[in-house]
Amino acid sequence: SYPCTGVLPNSSISLNEKGTRILFIEGLSETCVQHPTDRVSVTDIVEDARIVCLNAASGRQIWKQPLNWPEAKNILYSQIVDDFVVLASSESKEQGAFYHLGVFSLATGKRLWTKQHAHITDGLGHGEQVHHPLALRQQSGGICVIAEPYMYDLATGERVVPEGASPDWVLKRPGHS
């Protein structure tokens, strides 16, 4: 089984649909490991972190990769979608929430693409910093990731817009995430 030496944020733990792989972010910094409570900041976690993928049945390590993500400030999410790992985070800037998305190979942990974008609404209203991306399988068989207010092709990272929509389309909806 995996000899964990760091801190695992709950929101970073994912299990693939087949139940064969477990993935998580492990914070290794001294600040993180020696923290007196379980309320460790994302900044402290990503100061020295790695992504770890395990065999779900045996706990054996499949791979681990360093995670260099200084922009991650507010939240860390992971999800496994088919052969991809999706990581999401955000940071608060003067104008509002700014989102970060990274997609990695489930087989190797290699970073495939990243995207960053600001929210289209100014301000830091309730919940703006904690949007969780959503993966949707399209009728074509492809998968798109919705990271508000944009959609991206999971395999390529290219922006996706609904059929017939203008190229500058963005998701606009009221309410909470």
Secondary structure, 3 states (H helix, E strand, C coil): CCCCCCECCHHHCEECCCCCEEEEEEECCHHHHCCCCCCCCHHHHHCCEEEEEEECCCCCEEEEEEECCCCCCCCEEEEEECCEEEEEEEEEECCEEEEEEEEEECCCCCEEEEEEEECCCCECCCCHHHCCCEEEECCCCCEEEEECCEEEECCCCCEECCCCCCCCCCCCCCCCC
